[in-house]
Amino acid sequence: MFYEPGKTDHGLPHDPFKACVVPRPIGWISTTSPTSPSAPTPTHNLAPYSQFNNLTFDPPYVMFAANQTDLAIRKDTVINAESTGRFCWNLATWDLREHVNVSAEQVPYGVDEFERAGLTKEWAVSSEVPMVAESPVKFECVYHTTLRLPGNPPMGTVDVVIGRVVGVHIKDEVLTDGKLDIKKTVPIARCGYYEYAVIRETFEMVIPGLSKMMLAGLEGSAAANRKAANEKNGTKAEERVESDDR
């Protein structure tokens, strides 16, 4: 089959687009509202976004995309992140799946989703944004920028929010031999329609013939990446010295 989104009908009873790009990490994002003379007490927000991912690793950046509401209002998460310059990401896991679902419900601004979903707040080190204490992995993020994409009514624009990760929290019990163990975190991911996936198994493949720097990038090791870069720069410096001597 072939169809052109927005131009021709796919002819299926359900739209297949989101089901094609799977599984997608869940951006379970927590924020704090800005304060003002009329609202001196901040409120706390927690919501999952099914379009989330990391962008790079040295330094680490992440992104999440948020449609406007059906009333063409920007999401609380986006407003809070832009206004305060901070947000946190919390790993959505199998054990927390029902809490994730409750936090996805649309409620009036100012409702505390932590309390509503029965979750415990753990405070970030770098800001006054709460994190999900029950989640085994959390990122503290500094807001970087928003890329606004045009969208069709009634959703309006789509906000792609990018943040730099400045703090990483990992519970000791989900580490095995120095590695984050998926068998212990058991993350869930978004699929198409109303479907989710749970990840319990992995397999390993190493691309043959790659340099140390490329392998460090695939592993996502900032330390190994910088070491490889230093070794490369050192070799170039030695070559320049030898060239000058000649």
Biotite code that builds the C-alpha atoms (Angstrom):
import biotite.structure as struc

atoms = struc.array([
    struc.Atom([0.000, 0.000, 0.000], chain_id="A", res_id=1, res_name="MET", atom_name="CA", element="C"),
    struc.Atom([1.000, 3.627, -0.405], chain_id="A", res_id=2, res_name="PHE", atom_name="CA", element="C"),
    struc.Atom([-0.578, 6.853, 0.740], chain_id="A", res_id=3, res_name="TYR", atom_name="CA", element="C"),
    struc.Atom([0.402, 10.511, 1.011], chain_id="A", res_id=4, res_name="GLU", atom_name="CA", element="C"),
    struc.Atom([-0.389, 11.949, 4.474], chain_id="A", res_id=5, res_name="PRO", atom_name="CA", element="C"),
    struc.Atom([-2.766, 14.869, 4.205], chain_id="A", res_id=6, res_name="GLY", atom_name="CA", element="C"),
    struc.Atom([-3.395, 14.221, 0.504], chain_id="A", res_id=7, res_name="LYS", atom_name="CA", element="C"),
    struc.Atom([-4.636, 10.662, -0.008], chain_id="A", res_id=8, res_name="THR", atom_name="CA", element="C"),
    struc.Atom([-6.478, 8.268, 2.296], chain_id="A", res_id=9, res_name="ASP", atom_name="CA", element="C"),
    struc.Atom([-4.612, 5.203, 3.579], chain_id="A", res_id=10, res_name="HIS", atom_name="CA", element="C"),
    struc.Atom([-7.816, 3.175, 3.358], chain_id="A", res_id=11, res_name="GLY", atom_name="CA", element="C"),
    struc.Atom([-7.267, 1.428, 6.697], chain_id="A", res_id=12, res_name="LEU", atom_name="CA", element="C"),
    struc.Atom([-9.669, 1.500, 9.650], chain_id="A", res_id=13, res_name="PRO", atom_name="CA", element="C"),
    struc.Atom([-6.873, 2.942, 11.837], chain_id="A", res_id=14, res_name="HIS", atom_name="CA", element="C"),
    struc.Atom([-4.097, 5.390, 10.940], chain_id="A", res_id=15, res_name="ASP", atom_name="CA", element="C"),
    struc.Atom([-0.808, 3.408, 10.689], chain_id="A", res_id=16, res_name="PRO", atom_name="CA", element="C"),
    struc.Atom([1.763, 6.218, 11.026], chain_id="A", res_id=17, res_name="PHE", atom_name="CA", element="C"),
    struc.Atom([2.526, 6.030, 14.749], chain_id="A", res_id=18, res_name="LYS", atom_name="CA", element="C"),
    struc.Atom([2.492, 2.238, 14.606], chain_id="A", res_id=19, res_name="ALA", atom_name="CA", element="C"),
    struc.Atom([5.330, 2.350, 12.056], chain_id="A", res_id=20, res_name="CYS", atom_name="CA", element="C"),
    struc.Atom([7.822, 4.089, 14.341], chain_id="A", res_id=21, res_name="VAL", atom_name="CA", element="C"),
    struc.Atom([8.063, 1.763, 17.345], chain_id="A", res_id=22, res_name="VAL", atom_name="CA", element="C"),
    struc.Atom([8.895, 1.310, 20.096], chain_id="A", res_id=23, res_name="PRO", atom_name="CA", element="C"),
    struc.Atom([9.227, 4.901, 21.291], chain_id="A", res_id=24, res_name="ARG", atom_name="CA", element="C"),
    struc.Atom([10.681, 5.863, 24.683], chain_id="A", res_id=25, res_name="PRO", atom_name="CA", element="C"),
    struc.Atom([8.206, 7.616, 26.952], chain_id="A", res_id=26, res_name="ILE", atom_name="CA", element="C"),
    struc.Atom([9.058, 11.130, 28.034], chain_id="A", res_id=27, res_name="GLY", atom_name="CA", element="C"),
    struc.Atom([7.622, 11.158, 31.549], chain_id="A", res_id=28, res_name="TRP", atom_name="CA", element="C"),
    struc.Atom([8.315, 14.834, 32.184], chain_id="A", res_id=29, res_name="ILE", atom_name="CA", element="C"),
    struc.Atom([7.993, 16.668, 35.494], chain_id="A", res_id=30, res_name="SER", atom_name="CA", element="C"),
    struc.Atom([7.982, 20.455, 35.819], chain_id="A", res_id=31, res_name="THR", atom_name="CA", element="C"),
    struc.Atom([7.246, 23.262, 38.244], chain_id="A", res_id=32, res_name="THR", atom_name="CA", element="C"),
    struc.Atom([5.101, 26.266, 37.397], chain_id="A", res_id=33, res_name="SER", atom_name="CA", element="C"),
    struc.Atom([6.579, 29.777, 37.471], chain_id="A", res_id=34, res_name="PRO", atom_name="CA", element="C"),
    struc.Atom([5.681, 31.989, 40.414], chain_id="A", res_id=35, res_name="THR", atom_name="CA", element="C"),
    struc.Atom([4.266, 35.503, 40.345], chain_id="A", res_id=36, res_name="SER", atom_name="CA", element="C"),
    struc.Atom([2.759, 38.000, 42.818], chain_id="A", res_id=37, res_name="PRO", atom_name="CA", element="C"),
    struc.Atom([-0.673, 36.563, 42.018], chain_id="A", res_id=38, res_name="SER", atom_name="CA", element="C"),
    struc.Atom([0.575, 32.938, 42.249], chain_id="A", res_id=39, res_name="ALA", atom_name="CA", element="C"),
    struc.Atom([3.429, 32.874, 44.773], chain_id="A", res_id=40, res_name="PRO", atom_name="CA", element="C"),
    struc.Atom([3.177, 29.124, 45.388], chain_id="A", res_id=41, res_name="THR", atom_name="CA", element="C"),
    struc.Atom([4.390, 26.922, 42.513], chain_id="A", res_id=42, res_name="PRO", atom_name="CA", element="C"),
    struc.Atom([2.425, 23.898, 41.352], chain_id="A", res_id=43, res_name="THR", atom_name="CA", element="C"),
    struc.Atom([3.946, 20.622, 40.184], chain_id="A", res_id=44, res_name="HIS", atom_name="CA", element="C"),
    struc.Atom([3.150, 18.889, 36.923], chain_id="A", res_id=45, res_name="ASN", atom_name="CA", element="C"),
    struc.Atom([3.842, 15.373, 35.630], chain_id="A", res_id=46, res_name="LEU", atom_name="CA", element="C"),
    struc.Atom([2.871, 14.087, 32.184], chain_id="A", res_id=47, res_name="ALA", atom_name="CA", element="C"),
    struc.Atom([4.011, 11.399, 29.706], chain_id="A", res_id=48, res_name="PRO", atom_name="CA", element="C"),
    struc.Atom([4.911, 12.202, 26.090], chain_id="A", res_id=49, res_name="TYR", atom_name="CA", element="C"),
    struc.Atom([5.198, 9.444, 23.519], chain_id="A", res_id=50, res_name="SER", atom_name="CA", element="C"),
    struc.Atom([7.578, 11.366, 21.276], chain_id="A", res_id=51, res_name="GLN", atom_name="CA", element="C"),
    struc.Atom([10.766, 11.540, 23.335], chain_id="A", res_id=52, res_name="PHE", atom_name="CA", element="C"),
    struc.Atom([14.415, 10.654, 22.793], chain_id="A", res_id=53, res_name="ASN", atom_name="CA", element="C"),
    struc.Atom([18.023, 11.573, 23.436], chain_id="A", res_id=54, res_name="ASN", atom_name="CA", element="C"),
    struc.Atom([19.732, 13.706, 20.792], chain_id="A", res_id=55, res_name="LEU", atom_name="CA", element="C"),
    struc.Atom([23.419, 13.355, 21.623], chain_id="A", res_id=56, res_name="THR", atom_name="CA", element="C"),
    struc.Atom([25.569, 12.280, 24.570], chain_id="A", res_id=57, res_name="PHE", atom_name="CA", element="C"),
    struc.Atom([28.566, 14.638, 24.998], chain_id="A", res_id=58, res_name="ASP", atom_name="CA", element="C"),
    struc.Atom([27.048, 16.803, 26.335], chain_id="A", res_id=59, res_name="PRO", atom_name="CA", element="C"),
    struc.Atom([23.765, 14.894, 26.645], chain_id="A", res_id=60, res_name="PRO", atom_name="CA", element="C"),
    struc.Atom([20.582, 16.448, 25.269], chain_id="A", res_id=61, res_name="TYR", atom_name="CA", element="C"),
    struc.Atom([17.020, 15.114, 25.202], chain_id="A", res_id=62, res_name="VAL", atom_name="CA", element="C"),
    struc.Atom([13.832, 16.214, 23.464], chain_id="A", res_id=63, res_name="MET", atom_name="CA", element="C"),
    struc.Atom([10.107, 15.740, 23.778], chain_id="A", res_id=64, res_name="PHE", atom_name="CA", element="C"),
    struc.Atom([7.330, 16.833, 21.447], chain_id="A", res_id=65, res_name="ALA", atom_name="CA", element="C"),
    struc.Atom([3.993, 18.136, 22.731], chain_id="A", res_id=66, res_name="ALA", atom_name="CA", element="C"),
    struc.Atom([0.907, 18.811, 20.657], chain_id="A", res_id=67, res_name="ASN", atom_name="CA", element="C"),
    struc.Atom([-1.365, 21.602, 21.771], chain_id="A", res_id=68, res_name="GLN", atom_name="CA", element="C"),
    struc.Atom([-4.649, 20.621, 23.380], chain_id="A", res_id=69, res_name="THR", atom_name="CA", element="C"),
    struc.Atom([-7.819, 20.284, 21.282], chain_id="A", res_id=70, res_name="ASP", atom_name="CA", element="C"),
    struc.Atom([-8.587, 23.864, 22.393], chain_id="A", res_id=71, res_name="LEU", atom_name="CA", element="C"),
    struc.Atom([-5.308, 25.048, 20.790], chain_id="A", res_id=72, res_name="ALA", atom_name="CA", element="C"),
    struc.Atom([-3.683, 25.680, 24.179], chain_id="A", res_id=73, res_name="ILE", atom_name="CA", element="C"),
    struc.Atom([-0.020, 24.857, 24.746], chain_id="A", res_id=74, res_name="ARG", atom_name="CA", element="C"),
    struc.Atom([0.662, 22.059, 27.248], chain_id="A", res_id=75, res_name="LYS", atom_name="CA", element="C"),
    struc.Atom([1.448, 22.953, 30.867], chain_id="A", res_id=76, res_name="ASP", atom_name="CA", element="C"),
    struc.Atom([4.735, 21.044, 30.606], chain_id="A", res_id=77, res_name="THR", atom_name="CA", element="C"),
    struc.Atom([5.950, 23.261, 27.756], chain_id="A", res_id=78, res_name="VAL", atom_name="CA", element="C"),
    struc.Atom([4.885, 26.487, 29.468], chain_id="A", res_id=79, res_name="ILE", atom_name="CA", element="C"),
    struc.Atom([6.565, 25.454, 32.722], chain_id="A", res_id=80, res_name="ASN", atom_name="CA", element="C"),
    struc.Atom([9.822, 24.321, 31.076], chain_id="A", res_id=81, res_name="ALA", atom_name="CA", element="C"),
    struc.Atom([10.126, 27.520, 29.068], chain_id="A", res_id=82, res_name="GLU", atom_name="CA", element="C"),
    struc.Atom([9.194, 29.772, 31.989], chain_id="A", res_id=83, res_name="SER", atom_name="CA", element="C"),
    struc.Atom([11.448, 28.212, 34.643], chain_id="A", res_id=84, res_name="THR", atom_name="CA", element="C"),
    struc.Atom([14.221, 26.893, 32.390], chain_id="A", res_id=85, res_name="GLY", atom_name="CA", element="C"),
    struc.Atom([14.078, 23.452, 33.998], chain_id="A", res_id=86, res_name="ARG", atom_name="CA", element="C"),
    struc.Atom([12.411, 20.067, 33.638], chain_id="A", res_id=87, res_name="PHE", atom_name="CA", element="C"),
    struc.Atom([13.100, 16.455, 34.649], chain_id="A", res_id=88, res_name="CYS", atom_name="CA", element="C"),
    struc.Atom([12.644, 13.144, 32.870], chain_id="A", res_id=89, res_name="TRP", atom_name="CA", element="C"),
    struc.Atom([11.599, 9.999, 34.752], chain_id="A", res_id=90, res_name="ASN", atom_name="CA", element="C"),
    struc.Atom([11.924, 6.463, 33.360], chain_id="A", res_id=91, res_name="LEU", atom_name="CA", element="C"),
    struc.Atom([8.491, 4.878, 32.833], chain_id="A", res_id=92, res_name="ALA", atom_name="CA", element="C"),
    struc.Atom([8.603, 1.241, 33.955], chain_id="A", res_id=93, res_name="THR", atom_name="CA", element="C"),
    struc.Atom([6.330, -1.785, 33.995], chain_id="A", res_id=94, res_name="TRP", atom_name="CA", element="C"),
    struc.Atom([5.701, -1.442, 37.717], chain_id="A", res_id=95, res_name="ASP", atom_name="CA", element="C"),
    struc.Atom([4.737, 2.226, 37.258], chain_id="A", res_id=96, res_name="LEU", atom_name="CA", element="C"),
    struc.Atom([2.592, 1.780, 34.133], chain_id="A", res_id=97, res_name="ARG", atom_name="CA", element="C"),
    struc.Atom([-0.743, 2.566, 35.820], chain_id="A", res_id=98, res_name="GLU", atom_name="CA", element="C"),
    struc.Atom([0.748, 5.670, 37.449], chain_id="A", res_id=99, res_name="HIS", atom_name="CA", element="C"),
    struc.Atom([1.996, 6.789, 34.029], chain_id="A", res_id=100, res_name="VAL", atom_name="CA", element="C"),
    struc.Atom([-1.493, 6.329, 32.612], chain_id="A", res_id=101, res_name="ASN", atom_name="CA", element="C"),
    struc.Atom([-3.135, 8.352, 35.396], chain_id="A", res_id=102, res_name="VAL", atom_name="CA", element="C"),
    struc.Atom([-0.659, 11.185, 34.905], chain_id="A", res_id=103, res_name="SER", atom_name="CA", element="C"),
    struc.Atom([-1.646, 11.317, 31.218], chain_id="A", res_id=104, res_name="ALA", atom_name="CA", element="C"),
    struc.Atom([-5.217, 12.368, 31.985], chain_id="A", res_id=105, res_name="GLU", atom_name="CA", element="C"),
    struc.Atom([-6.052, 15.970, 31.089], chain_id="A", res_id=106, res_name="GLN", atom_name="CA", element="C"),
    struc.Atom([-6.862, 17.874, 34.249], chain_id="A", res_id=107, res_name="VAL", atom_name="CA", element="C"),
    struc.Atom([-7.180, 21.598, 35.027], chain_id="A", res_id=108, res_name="PRO", atom_name="CA", element="C"),
    struc.Atom([-3.996, 23.651, 35.371], chain_id="A", res_id=109, res_name="TYR", atom_name="CA", element="C"),
    struc.Atom([-2.624, 23.521, 38.883], chain_id="A", res_id=110, res_name="GLY", atom_name="CA", element="C"),
    struc.Atom([-3.673, 19.935, 39.669], chain_id="A", res_id=111, res_name="VAL", atom_name="CA", element="C"),
    struc.Atom([-0.719, 18.048, 41.148], chain_id="A", res_id=112, res_name="ASP", atom_name="CA", element="C"),
    struc.Atom([-0.336, 14.846, 39.095], chain_id="A", res_id=113, res_name="GLU", atom_name="CA", element="C"),
    struc.Atom([2.127, 13.409, 41.627], chain_id="A", res_id=114, res_name="PHE", atom_name="CA", element="C"),
    struc.Atom([-0.557, 13.422, 44.298], chain_id="A", res_id=115, res_name="GLU", atom_name="CA", element="C"),
    struc.Atom([-3.269, 12.355, 41.866], chain_id="A", res_id=116, res_name="ARG", atom_name="CA", element="C"),
    struc.Atom([-1.230, 9.352, 40.677], chain_id="A", res_id=117, res_name="ALA", atom_name="CA", element="C"),
    struc.Atom([-0.111, 8.393, 44.191], chain_id="A", res_id=118, res_name="GLY", atom_name="CA", element="C"),
    struc.Atom([3.595, 9.052, 43.572], chain_id="A", res_id=119, res_name="LEU", atom_name="CA", element="C"),
    struc.Atom([6.337, 10.253, 45.889], chain_id="A", res_id=120, res_name="THR", atom_name="CA", element="C"),
    struc.Atom([8.314, 13.406, 45.105], chain_id="A", res_id=121, res_name="LYS", atom_name="CA", element="C"),
    struc.Atom([12.099, 13.338, 45.088], chain_id="A", res_id=122, res_name="GLU", atom_name="CA", element="C"),
    struc.Atom([13.697, 16.741, 44.637], chain_id="A", res_id=123, res_name="TRP", atom_name="CA", element="C"),
    struc.Atom([16.202, 17.534, 41.931], chain_id="A", res_id=124, res_name="ALA", atom_name="CA", element="C"),
    struc.Atom([19.641, 18.746, 43.017], chain_id="A", res_id=125, res_name="VAL", atom_name="CA", element="C"),
    struc.Atom([19.900, 21.579, 40.496], chain_id="A", res_id=126, res_name="SER", atom_name="CA", element="C"),
    struc.Atom([16.352, 22.980, 40.684], chain_id="A", res_id=127, res_name="SER", atom_name="CA", element="C"),
    struc.Atom([13.045, 22.974, 42.529], chain_id="A", res_id=128, res_name="GLU", atom_name="CA", element="C"),
    struc.Atom([11.499, 20.459, 40.144], chain_id="A", res_id=129, res_name="VAL", atom_name="CA", element="C"),
    struc.Atom([10.246, 17.217, 41.737], chain_id="A", res_id=130, res_name="PRO", atom_name="CA", element="C"),
    struc.Atom([11.074, 13.818, 40.275], chain_id="A", res_id=131, res_name="MET", atom_name="CA", element="C"),
    struc.Atom([9.296, 10.475, 40.639], chain_id="A", res_id=132, res_name="VAL", atom_name="CA", element="C"),
    struc.Atom([11.021, 8.813, 43.596], chain_id="A", res_id=133, res_name="ALA", atom_name="CA", element="C"),
    struc.Atom([9.724, 5.380, 42.547], chain_id="A", res_id=134, res_name="GLU", atom_name="CA", element="C"),
    struc.Atom([11.371, 5.632, 39.106], chain_id="A", res_id=135, res_name="SER", atom_name="CA", element="C"),
    struc.Atom([14.829, 3.999, 38.949], chain_id="A", res_id=136, res_name="PRO", atom_name="CA", element="C"),
    struc.Atom([16.329, 6.518, 36.492], chain_id="A", res_id=137, res_name="VAL", atom_name="CA", element="C"),
    struc.Atom([15.867, 10.297, 36.371], chain_id="A", res_id=138, res_name="LYS", atom_name="CA", element="C"),
    struc.Atom([17.424, 13.181, 34.403], chain_id="A", res_id=139, res_name="PHE", atom_name="CA", element="C"),
    struc.Atom([17.644, 16.780, 35.558], chain_id="A", res_id=140, res_name="GLU", atom_name="CA", element="C"),
    struc.Atom([17.474, 19.035, 32.495], chain_id="A", res_id=141, res_name="CYS", atom_name="CA", element="C"),
    struc.Atom([18.121, 22.671, 31.668], chain_id="A", res_id=142, res_name="VAL", atom_name="CA", element="C"),
    struc.Atom([15.812, 24.070, 29.016], chain_id="A", res_id=143, res_name="TYR", atom_name="CA", element="C"),
    struc.Atom([17.666, 24.839, 25.765], chain_id="A", res_id=144, res_name="HIS", atom_name="CA", element="C"),
    struc.Atom([15.152, 25.749, 23.073], chain_id="A", res_id=145, res_name="THR", atom_name="CA", element="C"),
    struc.Atom([11.743, 25.058, 21.538], chain_id="A", res_id=146, res_name="THR", atom_name="CA", element="C"),
    struc.Atom([11.251, 24.209, 17.897], chain_id="A", res_id=147, res_name="LEU", atom_name="CA", element="C"),
    struc.Atom([7.666, 24.943, 16.917], chain_id="A", res_id=148, res_name="ARG", atom_name="CA", element="C"),
    struc.Atom([6.274, 22.894, 14.048], chain_id="A", res_id=149, res_name="LEU", atom_name="CA", element="C"),
    struc.Atom([3.072, 23.745, 12.193], chain_id="A", res_id=150, res_name="PRO", atom_name="CA", element="C"),
    struc.Atom([0.187, 21.368, 12.787], chain_id="A", res_id=151, res_name="GLY", atom_name="CA", element="C"),
    struc.Atom([-3.325, 20.901, 11.497], chain_id="A", res_id=152, res_name="ASN", atom_name="CA", element="C"),
    struc.Atom([-6.410, 21.994, 13.469], chain_id="A", res_id=153, res_name="PRO", atom_name="CA", element="C"),
    struc.Atom([-7.612, 21.423, 16.073], chain_id="A", res_id=154, res_name="PRO", atom_name="CA", element="C"),
    struc.Atom([-4.195, 20.646, 17.604], chain_id="A", res_id=155, res_name="MET", atom_name="CA", element="C"),
    struc.Atom([-2.417, 23.636, 16.087], chain_id="A", res_id=156, res_name="GLY", atom_name="CA", element="C"),
    struc.Atom([1.333, 23.808, 16.546], chain_id="A", res_id=157, res_name="THR", atom_name="CA", element="C"),
    struc.Atom([3.644, 21.122, 17.912], chain_id="A", res_id=158, res_name="VAL", atom_name="CA", element="C"),
    struc.Atom([6.304, 22.172, 20.433], chain_id="A", res_id=159, res_name="ASP", atom_name="CA", element="C"),
    struc.Atom([9.582, 20.236, 20.267], chain_id="A", res_id=160, res_name="VAL", atom_name="CA", element="C"),
    struc.Atom([11.334, 21.037, 23.539], chain_id="A", res_id=161, res_name="VAL", atom_name="CA", element="C"),
    struc.Atom([15.080, 20.394, 23.838], chain_id="A", res_id=162, res_name="ILE", atom_name="CA", element="C"),
    struc.Atom([16.960, 20.306, 27.124], chain_id="A", res_id=163, res_name="GLY", atom_name="CA", element="C"),
    struc.Atom([20.531, 19.626, 28.223], chain_id="A", res_id=164, res_name="ARG", atom_name="CA", element="C"),
    struc.Atom([20.931, 16.908, 30.853], chain_id="A", res_id=165, res_name="VAL", atom_name="CA", element="C"),
    struc.Atom([22.829, 18.284, 33.856], chain_id="A", res_id=166, res_name="VAL", atom_name="CA", element="C"),
    struc.Atom([22.115, 15.536, 36.374], chain_id="A", res_id=167, res_name="GLY", atom_name="CA", element="C"),
    struc.Atom([21.540, 11.780, 36.159], chain_id="A", res_id=168, res_name="VAL", atom_name="CA", element="C"),
    struc.Atom([20.029, 9.699, 38.984], chain_id="A", res_id=169, res_name="HIS", atom_name="CA", element="C"),
    struc.Atom([20.324, 5.897, 38.832], chain_id="A", res_id=170, res_name="ILE", atom_name="CA", element="C"),
    struc.Atom([19.305, 3.603, 41.672], chain_id="A", res_id=171, res_name="LYS", atom_name="CA", element="C"),
    struc.Atom([22.075, 1.209, 42.678], chain_id="A", res_id=172, res_name="ASP", atom_name="CA", element="C"),
    struc.Atom([19.749, -1.789, 42.614], chain_id="A", res_id=173, res_name="GLU", atom_name="CA", element="C"),
    struc.Atom([19.241, -1.532, 38.824], chain_id="A", res_id=174, res_name="VAL", atom_name="CA", element="C"),
    struc.Atom([22.974, -1.809, 38.075], chain_id="A", res_id=175, res_name="LEU", atom_name="CA", element="C"),
    struc.Atom([24.667, -5.102, 37.217], chain_id="A", res_id=176, res_name="THR", atom_name="CA", element="C"),
    struc.Atom([28.452, -5.181, 36.790], chain_id="A", res_id=177, res_name="ASP", atom_name="CA", element="C"),
    struc.Atom([28.511, -1.442, 36.227], chain_id="A", res_id=178, res_name="GLY", atom_name="CA", element="C"),
    struc.Atom([25.802, -1.465, 33.564], chain_id="A", res_id=179, res_name="LYS", atom_name="CA", element="C"),
    struc.Atom([22.215, -0.266, 33.680], chain_id="A", res_id=180, res_name="LEU", atom_name="CA", element="C"),
    struc.Atom([20.286, -3.548, 33.644], chain_id="A", res_id=181, res_name="ASP", atom_name="CA", element="C"),
    struc.Atom([17.096, -3.525, 31.562], chain_id="A", res_id=182, res_name="ILE", atom_name="CA", element="C"),
    struc.Atom([16.038, -6.778, 33.227], chain_id="A", res_id=183, res_name="LYS", atom_name="CA", element="C"),
    struc.Atom([15.866, -4.769, 36.454], chain_id="A", res_id=184, res_name="LYS", atom_name="CA", element="C"),
    struc.Atom([14.391, -1.505, 35.184], chain_id="A", res_id=185, res_name="THR", atom_name="CA", element="C"),
    struc.Atom([11.844, -3.187, 32.855], chain_id="A", res_id=186, res_name="VAL", atom_name="CA", element="C"),
    struc.Atom([10.983, -0.011, 30.897], chain_id="A", res_id=187, res_name="PRO", atom_name="CA", element="C"),
    struc.Atom([7.803, 0.386, 28.903], chain_id="A", res_id=188, res_name="ILE", atom_name="CA", element="C"),
    struc.Atom([7.622, 2.019, 25.478], chain_id="A", res_id=189, res_name="ALA", atom_name="CA", element="C"),
    struc.Atom([4.894, 3.474, 23.306], chain_id="A", res_id=190, res_name="ARG", atom_name="CA", element="C"),
    struc.Atom([3.732, 1.652, 20.204], chain_id="A", res_id=191, res_name="CYS", atom_name="CA", element="C"),
    struc.Atom([0.853, 2.438, 17.847], chain_id="A", res_id=192, res_name="GLY", atom_name="CA", element="C"),
    struc.Atom([-2.844, 2.842, 18.580], chain_id="A", res_id=193, res_name="TYR", atom_name="CA", element="C"),
    struc.Atom([-3.384, 2.170, 22.321], chain_id="A", res_id=194, res_name="TYR", atom_name="CA", element="C"),
    struc.Atom([-0.547, -0.340, 22.511], chain_id="A", res_id=195, res_name="GLU", atom_name="CA", element="C"),
    struc.Atom([2.591, -0.348, 24.645], chain_id="A", res_id=196, res_name="TYR", atom_name="CA", element="C"),
    struc.Atom([5.619, -2.641, 24.805], chain_id="A", res_id=197, res_name="ALA", atom_name="CA", element="C"),
    struc.Atom([7.622, -3.850, 27.767], chain_id="A", res_id=198, res_name="VAL", atom_name="CA", element="C"),
    struc.Atom([11.358, -4.490, 27.362], chain_id="A", res_id=199, res_name="ILE", atom_name="CA", element="C"),
    struc.Atom([12.820, -7.445, 29.203], chain_id="A", res_id=200, res_name="ARG", atom_name="CA", element="C"),
    struc.Atom([15.377, -8.860, 26.765], chain_id="A", res_id=201, res_name="GLU", atom_name="CA", element="C"),
    struc.Atom([18.264, -7.400, 24.760], chain_id="A", res_id=202, res_name="THR", atom_name="CA", element="C"),
    struc.Atom([20.882, -8.650, 22.317], chain_id="A", res_id=203, res_name="PHE", atom_name="CA", element="C"),
    struc.Atom([24.266, -7.196, 21.416], chain_id="A", res_id=204, res_name="GLU", atom_name="CA", element="C"),
    struc.Atom([25.852, -6.361, 18.058], chain_id="A", res_id=205, res_name="MET", atom_name="CA", element="C"),
    struc.Atom([29.135, -4.509, 17.556], chain_id="A", res_id=206, res_name="VAL", atom_name="CA", element="C"),
    struc.Atom([29.731, -2.970, 14.124], chain_id="A", res_id=207, res_name="ILE", atom_name="CA", element="C"),
    struc.Atom([33.028, -4.328, 12.784], chain_id="A", res_id=208, res_name="PRO", atom_name="CA", element="C"),
    struc.Atom([35.853, -2.101, 11.565], chain_id="A", res_id=209, res_name="GLY", atom_name="CA", element="C"),
    struc.Atom([34.964, 1.042, 13.511], chain_id="A", res_id=210, res_name="LEU", atom_name="CA", element="C"),
    struc.Atom([37.539, 3.313, 15.167], chain_id="A", res_id=211, res_name="SER", atom_name="CA", element="C"),
    struc.Atom([37.770, 3.743, 18.933], chain_id="A", res_id=212, res_name="LYS", atom_name="CA", element="C"),
    struc.Atom([36.043, 7.113, 18.639], chain_id="A", res_id=213, res_name="MET", atom_name="CA", element="C"),
    struc.Atom([33.137, 5.695, 16.655], chain_id="A", res_id=214, res_name="MET", atom_name="CA", element="C"),
    struc.Atom([32.733, 2.779, 19.056], chain_id="A", res_id=215, res_name="LEU", atom_name="CA", element="C"),
    struc.Atom([32.776, 5.209, 21.983], chain_id="A", res_id=216, res_name="ALA", atom_name="CA", element="C"),
    struc.Atom([29.996, 7.129, 20.283], chain_id="A", res_id=217, res_name="GLY", atom_name="CA", element="C"),
    struc.Atom([27.895, 4.007, 19.770], chain_id="A", res_id=218, res_name="LEU", atom_name="CA", element="C"),
    struc.Atom([28.361, 3.062, 23.422], chain_id="A", res_id=219, res_name="GLU", atom_name="CA", element="C"),
    struc.Atom([27.532, 6.594, 24.452], chain_id="A", res_id=220, res_name="GLY", atom_name="CA", element="C"),
    struc.Atom([30.638, 6.924, 26.599], chain_id="A", res_id=221, res_name="SER", atom_name="CA", element="C"),
    struc.Atom([31.647, 10.556, 27.017], chain_id="A", res_id=222, res_name="ALA", atom_name="CA", element="C"),
    struc.Atom([34.866, 9.569, 28.803], chain_id="A", res_id=223, res_name="ALA", atom_name="CA", element="C"),
    struc.Atom([35.903, 7.110, 26.082], chain_id="A", res_id=224, res_name="ALA", atom_name="CA", element="C"),
    struc.Atom([34.912, 9.613, 23.415], chain_id="A", res_id=225, res_name="ASN", atom_name="CA", element="C"),
    struc.Atom([37.139, 12.312, 24.898], chain_id="A", res_id=226, res_name="ARG", atom_name="CA", element="C"),
    struc.Atom([40.015, 9.881, 25.432], chain_id="A", res_id=227, res_name="LYS", atom_name="CA", element="C"),
    struc.Atom([39.843, 8.801, 21.805], chain_id="A", res_id=228, res_name="ALA", atom_name="CA", element="C"),
    struc.Atom([39.713, 12.442, 20.700], chain_id="A", res_id=229, res_name="ALA", atom_name="CA", element="C"),
    struc.Atom([42.747, 13.289, 22.873], chain_id="A", res_id=230, res_name="ASN", atom_name="CA", element="C"),
    struc.Atom([44.684, 10.350, 21.448], chain_id="A", res_id=231, res_name="GLU", atom_name="CA", element="C"),
    struc.Atom([43.812, 11.471, 17.929], chain_id="A", res_id=232, res_name="LYS", atom_name="CA", element="C"),
    struc.Atom([44.808, 15.065, 18.654], chain_id="A", res_id=233, res_name="ASN", atom_name="CA", element="C"),
    struc.Atom([48.030, 13.857, 20.261], chain_id="A", res_id=234, res_name="GLY", atom_name="CA", element="C"),
    struc.Atom([48.915, 11.876, 17.161], chain_id="A", res_id=235, res_name="THR", atom_name="CA", element="C"),
    struc.Atom([48.246, 14.908, 14.979], chain_id="A", res_id=236, res_name="LYS", atom_name="CA", element="C"),
    struc.Atom([50.434, 17.067, 17.240], chain_id="A", res_id=237, res_name="ALA", atom_name="CA", element="C"),
    struc.Atom([53.302, 14.557, 16.972], chain_id="A", res_id=238, res_name="GLU", atom_name="CA", element="C"),
    struc.Atom([52.918, 14.527, 13.195], chain_id="A", res_id=239, res_name="GLU", atom_name="CA", element="C"),
    struc.Atom([53.126, 18.340, 13.105], chain_id="A", res_id=240, res_name="ARG", atom_name="CA", element="C"),
    struc.Atom([56.288, 18.297, 15.232], chain_id="A", res_id=241, res_name="VAL", atom_name="CA", element="C"),
    struc.Atom([57.900, 15.714, 13.004], chain_id="A", res_id=242, res_name="GLU", atom_name="CA", element="C"),
    struc.Atom([56.926, 17.746, 9.942], chain_id="A", res_id=243, res_name="SER", atom_name="CA", element="C"),
    struc.Atom([58.438, 20.905, 11.445], chain_id="A", res_id=244, res_name="ASP", atom_name="CA", element="C"),
    struc.Atom([61.668, 19.043, 12.275], chain_id="A", res_id=245, res_name="ASP", atom_name="CA", element="C"),
    struc.Atom([61.964, 18.011, 8.656], chain_id="A", res_id=246, res_name="ARG", atom_name="CA", element="C"),
])
